[in-house]
């Protein structure tokens, strides 16, 4: 009787094209759990977007110090975006704007700096264009001028003007300027906006982007931090 049942099962399996390999392939796969799970704080005022990238719609603003819960992540070019949940809603934020550390909420003394950092990081991905001063394309000083103007502060148009207008500081704060020398010309030749955690955002290379000051190229070209 057992032999008959086994024969019927094998026959049925063959009739429907089912094999042991098919059965194994249909089994649910085990997903790798990200090491980035848990709760984060927004290191600055952060725009939460409908997708992973600055071209997606802004859903809401999570103010500095807001607690968010990691949901998912996606790599876009060299950047990593986290999908997070806050107050029952989900959105996407650039991972470098989030931290595991506790962050004090914004106050009036740092509102301008937070605004500058938020605007600057929201403009990543825009093409580099020599002489550019709009969202169609920026050069380094055009990017800085645009961000500061939108934040309510007027600055000079060119790199040397911004350098002359600002005051040197030894300990930078988010929103300060970071200057570089001997890039495409001798002397002060490039500028970006410091955003904290030893990172800055600038219009350089092919597009505006967030870069670490530990980057070998920029580290070798670093000149100074300055504050407007």
Secondary structure, DSSP 8 states (H G I E B T S, - for coil): -HHHHHHHHHHHHHHTT--HHHHHHHS-------TT-SEEEESS-EEEESSSSTTS-EEEEE-TT-EEEEEEEEEETTEEEEEEEETTEEEEEEGGGEESS------GGGHHHHHHHHHHHHTTT-BB-TT-EETTEE-HHHHHHHHHHHTT----SSHHHHHHHSEEESS--TT-EEEEESSSSSSEEEEEEEEETTEEEEEETTEEEEEETTSHHHHHHEEEEEE-
